[in-house]
Amino acid sequence: MHDLIRDPELEGDWGLSVLVVVLLAGGVALASAFGDPERAVFTILPFLIAVVGGLAAGWRAGLALSLITVGLVVAASLFASSPLTAALGFAAVSLWVSVPSRWQPSQSVGPTLMLVYLIAVVTAVPGAGWGISLLFALAAVAVGMLVVALVTMLRRTTRAASGAAPLEAPPNDATMGEAGPPSAPWSWREVIGPVLAAVVMAALTFWHSVSPGFQMPVWVLLTFMMVYQPVHPETVKRSLLRVIGTIIGFAGVLVLGLLPGPLSYALGIAAIVPAIAYLKRSYLLSVAAGAVMVVTIYGAPQGQYLSWGIARTLDTAVGAALALGLSLLVRKITPAPAGAGPGTVTRGG
């Protein structure tokens, strides 16, 4: 049971969490420098992906991933013109991520791209000038690649000065997966999971589009994306951990609410660091810390810790129930183990 909560072979990645926080601040600063802080999402996401991807897998991978991110952000802006196009667009992107093809993203980056698209959908404004937004995004990519080049040069200079071995190029993780032999036909049973998941996410996206200001569809959709997995036992595990983690995080926020306002808010925002650091080490702790941060950001300004926290806990439970129900249905349709094949839009995160 202990290993279900955390992975004993992994440590918390504090360096990554600090890097992401710094890059998030950098993306906001870029939007402000460009003269329009309201378009921060168009700079934050491409800039973040460019730097993290470039430092982790090389500048080519960082550039490719950041340009894909630009395409997803702009597509979300275009599809926001109507609830129907928003729903169909989300379904199309989810199928692209989950159904095997030569253009499918690799399993290591697919969930990240899907999360990027969700953020873009949620923040998209119908009728906004996507052309200007595209320029913001491309400018953010350029700045991000410049940061990658500078950091890479600094690393090499530091290692040379210390007499260490030359820095090897990081593995260039392909951004696209391999679809397998074209002669092997795909059974409809193998894609029924991704297709049904796409339908559910399209419906939730439509609900979000026709309910401006109502946050429940967004959080239900986020939970569904995060917990629905190719294999039913994994869906059950992640669903339970996410619900329990959300409840723990909600309780933590109530405790923080007893502290002086500025201190409580600062600690709540700082929870993003363990949320990222323990994403792979302990999903339960990561979710709990993430819940603390989210409830603090949205509930603290109005002093609605209790009502906002209860609402988000309910949304999480609904999203988990949807994932469990769909997972049970897919298991009945496809009783054979699906661990080695396609099954969902996300395989982690």
Phi and psi in degrees as a GROMACS rama.xvg file:
@    title "Ramachandran Plot"
@    xaxis  label "Phi"
@    yaxis  label "Psi"
@TYPE xy
-60.5592  -40.5293  HIS-2
-73.7933  -15.3772  ASP-3
-72.5101  -25.693  LEU-4
-88.6914  -37.3637  ILE-5
-140.695  158.756  ARG-6
-95.3081  112.463  ASP-7
-67.2979  -13.8802  PRO-8
-92.7401  -3.14057  GLU-9
-115.477  146.578  LEU-10
-109.739  159.232  GLU-11
-64.7612  133.198  GLY-12
-94.6661  80.4556  ASP-13
-70.6323  -32.8265  TRP-14
-62.1127  -42.3964  GLY-15
-64.2614  -41.6111  LEU-16
-63.658  -42.278  SER-17
-65.3821  -41.028  VAL-18
-60.3904  -44.3211  LEU-19
-63.5863  -42.37  VAL-20
-62.0078  -43.9731  VAL-21
-62.2757  -41.9955  VAL-22
-69.5396  -34.6681  LEU-23
-61.3318  -44.3992  LEU-24
-63.5516  -37.7498  ALA-25
-64.3905  -38.4442  GLY-26
-63.9127  -41.3997  GLY-27
-64.5773  -40.9317  VAL-28
-63.6191  -36.8926  ALA-29
-62.4356  -46.4687  LEU-30
-60.5359  -39.9362  ALA-31
-66.0503  -39.7786  SER-32
-66.5064  -33.006  ALA-33
-76.6468  -10.1659  PHE-34
101.52  6.33649  GLY-35
-148.892  85.4441  ASP-36
-59.644  -22.9243  PRO-37
-67.7846  -17.159  GLU-38
-97.7674  26.3684  ARG-39
-58.939  -34.1158  ALA-40
-62.0511  -28.8421  VAL-41
-76.3221  -15.09  PHE-42
-105.757  -38.1704  THR-43
-60.5607  -51.9763  ILE-44
-66.6964  -51.3583  LEU-45
-62.4354  -39.6153  PRO-46
-63.4499  -45.4349  PHE-47
-62.3112  -48.252  LEU-48
-65.9418  -39.8653  ILE-49
-60.6435  -46.3171  ALA-50
-73.4236  -49.9583  VAL-51
-63.0858  -46.1166  VAL-52
-65.3729  -40.1952  GLY-53
-66.3454  -40.373  GLY-54
-74.8135  -29.0029  LEU-55
-85.1631  -36.617  ALA-56
-130.958  9.3676  ALA-57
102.311  157.067  GLY-58
-66.6746  -30.1072  TRP-59
-65.0427  -45.8697  ARG-60
-64.0334  -41.3444  ALA-61
-61.6646  -41.8439  GLY-62
-65.9608  -44.8894  LEU-63
-62.3494  -46.2883  ALA-64
-65.5905  -39.3535  LEU-65
-67.9608  -37.0168  SER-66
-68.4642  -37.0132  LEU-67
-62.4929  -40.1999  ILE-68
-61.0745  -42.2  THR-69
-58.5945  -45.873  VAL-70
-60.7019  -40.9689  GLY-71
-66.5867  -42.338  LEU-72
-64.3906  -43.7191  VAL-73
-67.9958  -39.7037  VAL-74
-61.1253  -42.6082  ALA-75
-60.7904  -38.3135  ALA-76
-66.3392  -40.9187  SER-77
-68.6693  -43.0804  LEU-78
-69.1946  -16.5547  PHE-79
-71.6938  -0.837969  ALA-80
-62.7146  -26.2268  SER-81
-153.651  154.998  SER-82
-58.7058  -35.8832  PRO-83
-67.5643  -46.9091  LEU-84
-66.6234  -33.994  THR-85
-63.0188  -43.1447  ALA-86
-66.2693  -46.5371  ALA-87
-65.2951  -37.3813  LEU-88
-63.356  -41.5886  GLY-89
-65.933  -40.7331  PHE-90
-61.9578  -41.9327  ALA-91
-63.535  -43.6902  ALA-92
-66.4291  -39.9432  VAL-93
-65.1456  -37.8837  SER-94
-68.5937  -38.0645  LEU-95
-60.1976  -39.1865  TRP-96
-74.9578  -31.4653  VAL-97
-105.832  -28.1074  SER-98
-89.0844  125.324  VAL-99
-58.9036  133.189  PRO-100
-165.01  169.66  SER-101
-69.1475  -13.9963  ARG-102
-102.199  3.62811  TRP-103
-71.5221  136.109  GLN-104
-63.4351  153.745  PRO-105
-66.9228  160.539  SER-106
-63.8612  -23.5379  GLN-107
-77.0439  -23.6427  SER-108
-115.983  -15.2195  VAL-109
-55.3061  -51.0372  GLY-110
-59.5066  -37.0455  PRO-111
-64.8379  -43.7125  THR-112
-64.6961  -36.442  LEU-113
-66.4404  -39.7435  MET-114
-66.7478  -39.1328  LEU-115
-58.0708  -43.9007  VAL-116
-67.1417  -38.5443  TYR-117
-60.5995  -45.7345  LEU-118
-60.5003  -41.5574  ILE-119
-64.9205  -39.6439  ALA-120
-63.8924  -44.5533  VAL-121
-65.0822  -35.6812  VAL-122
-94.9439  -4.83922  THR-123
-66.1438  141.932  ALA-124
-115.498  116.893  VAL-125
-56.7973  134.679  PRO-126
83.2599  0.350126  GLY-127
-69.9575  154.159  ALA-128
-72.103  95.8301  GLY-129
-71.2741  -23.3897  TRP-130
-63.0403  -46.3059  GLY-131
-64.6353  -38.6965  ILE-132
-62.804  -38.01  SER-133
-63.0009  -41.2505  LEU-134
-63.1376  -40.4559  LEU-135
-59.2769  -46.0103  PHE-136
-64.6089  -44.2847  ALA-137
-66.1652  -36.7611  LEU-138
-64.3533  -38.7894  ALA-139
-64.9805  -38.0755  ALA-140
-61.8746  -44.5278  VAL-141
-60.9442  -44.5747  ALA-142
-65.091  -41.1501  VAL-143
-60.889  -43.4086  GLY-144
-67.7167  -32.1152  MET-145
-64.6651  -40.7893  LEU-146
-62.6807  -42.4673  VAL-147
-59.6874  -44.9392  VAL-148
-63.0853  -42.5876  ALA-149
-66.7567  -42.8131  LEU-150
-65.8111  -40.6598  VAL-151
-62.1719  -43.7918  THR-152
-63.4096  -40.5452  MET-153
-63.6907  -41.9743  LEU-154
-59.7867  -46.421  ARG-155
-65.5631  -40.4015  ARG-156
-64.6172  -42.5469  THR-157
-64.482  -43.367  THR-158
-67.2137  -37.7301  ARG-159
-65.5822  -39.7681  ALA-160
-67.9336  -31.1201  ALA-161
-87.402  -4.75846  SER-162
78.4313  13.2573  GLY-163
-75.7886  167.507  ALA-164
-64.2783  149.415  ALA-165
-55.8496  142.796  PRO-166
-69.9631  122.599  LEU-167
-80.4709  149.463  GLU-168
-65.5227  136.613  ALA-169
-65.7183  156.607  PRO-170
-61.5522  131.51  PRO-171
-87.6921  84.2159  ASN-172
-64.1368  121.37  ASP-173
-61.7733  136.953  ALA-174
-81.1023  -16.1014  THR-175
-114.579  140.114  MET-176
-87.2006  175.709  GLY-177
-103.774  136.279  GLU-178
-84.6532  -13.1073  ALA-179
96.3591  176.47  GLY-180
-60.4921  129.476  PRO-181
-65.5923  -17.7149  PRO-182
-79.1003  -14.4263  SER-183
-86.7145  109.719  ALA-184
-70.5676  146.577  PRO-185
-92.2643  131.311  TRP-186
-79.9965  147.942  SER-187
-63.0128  -24.4866  TRP-188
-66.2912  -27.2139  ARG-189
-78.4962  -19.5497  GLU-190
-113.28  3.34455  VAL-191
-64.4003  -35.2811  ILE-192
-62.4932  -54.6775  GLY-193
-58.9572  -38.1817  PRO-194
-66.7648  -46.762  VAL-195
-65.8399  -36.8834  LEU-196
-63.5663  -39.8618  ALA-197
-63.0397  -37.3085  ALA-198
-64.6756  -44.7773  VAL-199
-61.2044  -45.7425  VAL-200
-68.5773  -33.7732  MET-201
-64.2805  -42.2649  ALA-202
-63.5664  -42.2538  ALA-203
-66.9072  -36.9857  LEU-204
-65.3126  -41.7353  THR-205
-60.8001  -43.8122  PHE-206
-59.4325  -43.7575  TRP-207
-62.444  -40.8341  HIS-208
-68.5152  -33.048  SER-209
-91.8658  1.58712  VAL-210
-127.678  65.4859  SER-211
-60.3463  133.044  PRO-212
88.2754  -12.9215  GLY-213
-94.988  116.484  PHE-214
-88.9569  -13.5136  GLN-215
-56.3424  -45.6571  MET-216
-57.9793  -36.0132  PRO-217
-65.571  -46.4175  VAL-218
-74.3375  -32.7192  TRP-219
-64.3074  -44.0386  VAL-220
-62.8997  -43.8786  LEU-221
-60.5682  -45.9215  LEU-222
-62.2342  -44.7787  THR-223
-58.2778  -45.7948  PHE-224
-59.8628  -40.5976  MET-225
-77.4016  -29.2769  MET-226
-104.378  -20.3324  VAL-227
-74.8891  121.345  TYR-228
-125.355  163.865  GLN-229
-62.2757  -32.099  PRO-230
-108.35  133.74  VAL-231
-58.1844  -46.5358  HIS-232
-58.1099  -35.5509  PRO-233
-68.1618  -36.2735  GLU-234
-63.361  -42.5587  THR-235
-61.7294  -46.7606  VAL-236
-59.7937  -50.0164  LYS-237
-68.8337  -34.1795  ARG-238
-63.5063  -47.031  SER-239
-63.953  -44.8455  LEU-240
-63.4812  -36.9544  LEU-241
-69.8938  -41.7605  ARG-242
-65.7215  -47.1948  VAL-243
-63.5979  -42.7866  ILE-244
-62.4384  -38.6192  GLY-245
-64.2294  -41.4896  THR-246
-64.1016  -43.368  ILE-247
-61.912  -44.926  ILE-248
-61.8385  -40.0764  GLY-249
-61.2885  -43.8427  PHE-250
-62.9849  -38.4464  ALA-251
-62.7809  -37.6777  GLY-252
-64.9864  -39.9004  VAL-253
-62.5226  -36.3391  LEU-254
-67.9117  -43.8906  VAL-255
-61.2071  -32.8176  LEU-256
-62.8434  -16.5464  GLY-257
-79.5649  -15.2462  LEU-258
-82.876  165.806  LEU-259
-55.6756  145.154  PRO-260
-48.7791  -56.7262  GLY-261
-59.4593  -41.828  PRO-262
-66.5871  -43.4512  LEU-263
-59.8531  -44.0913  SER-264
-67.2  -41.3594  TYR-265
-63.3814  -43.8311  ALA-266
-67.0149  -36.2863  LEU-267
-65.2865  -42.0271  GLY-268
-67.5867  -37.8902  ILE-269
-65.2875  -15.194  ALA-270
-63.9665  -14.4872  ALA-271
-61.7229  -28.7681  ILE-272
-65.8695  -54.8498  VAL-273
-67.0653  -27.1773  PRO-274
-60.5658  -39.6286  ALA-275
-80.4545  -42.1383  ILE-276
-62.2316  -34.6303  ALA-277
-104.574  18.677  TYR-278
-58.6805  -40.1728  LEU-279
-97.7807  -30.4299  LYS-280
-68.5085  -47.9039  ARG-281
-147.858  102.905  SER-282
-62.8339  -36.2859  TYR-283
-61.9045  -49.2497  LEU-284
-65.6753  -39.1827  LEU-285
-61.9711  -44.7252  SER-286
-64.3545  -42.8187  VAL-287
-60.9133  -45.699  ALA-288
-65.2028  -39.7262  ALA-289
-62.7232  -38.5524  GLY-290
-65.0496  -39.3764  ALA-291
-58.7421  -46.6834  VAL-292
-63.6517  -47.6218  MET-293
-64.1765  -47.2301  VAL-294
-65.0755  -35.0223  VAL-295
-64.6821  -46.6895  THR-296
-63.2987  -44.797  ILE-297
-92.5933  -28.8317  TYR-298
-93.6673  -32.4349  GLY-299
-63.5746  -43.9598  ALA-300
-56.56  -32.3123  PRO-301
-100.725  2.12369  GLN-302
67.212  28.8453  GLY-303
-111.858  49.8833  GLN-304
-56.5065  -48.9768  TYR-305
-66.4268  -54.6779  LEU-306
-65.9752  -40.4252  SER-307
-69.3006  -40.083  TRP-308
-64.9157  -41.0866  GLY-309
-63.7375  -41.5879  ILE-310
-62.2224  -43.8084  ALA-311
-70.6637  -32.2528  ARG-312
-65.2961  -41.4546  THR-313
-63.7934  -43.3188  LEU-314
-59.9209  -41.5535  ASP-315
-63.1973  -41.658  THR-316
-64.3462  -39.7351  ALA-317
-65.3673  -45.6072  VAL-318
-61.507  -41.2048  GLY-319
-65.7578  -39.1719  ALA-320
-64.4308  -39.5478  ALA-321
-61.6326  -44.4227  LEU-322
-63.7349  -42.6133  ALA-323
-65.0574  -42.7171  LEU-324
-62.4351  -44.7574  GLY-325
-67.3273  -38.4191  LEU-326
-63.1264  -40.7754  SER-327
-63.2202  -41.4649  LEU-328
-63.791  -45.7323  LEU-329
-64.4211  -37.0386  VAL-330
-65.3629  -34.0621  ARG-331
-70.9686  -37.3963  LYS-332
-72.9036  -39.8616  ILE-333
-122.466  83.9631  THR-334
-69.3952  -20.4807  PRO-335
-70.1579  150.147  ALA-336
-55.7961  136.95  PRO-337
-112.348  15.18  ALA-338
-61.8759  -30.1466  GLY-339
-95.2479  -1.59769  ALA-340
-120.05  -173.931  GLY-341
-70.7114  154.634  PRO-342
-164.145  -21.6905  GLY-343
-161.088  169.512  THR-344
-77.9183  -23.1577  VAL-345
-128.275  145.996  THR-346
-124.014  21.5388  ARG-347
162.396  -179.643  GLY-348
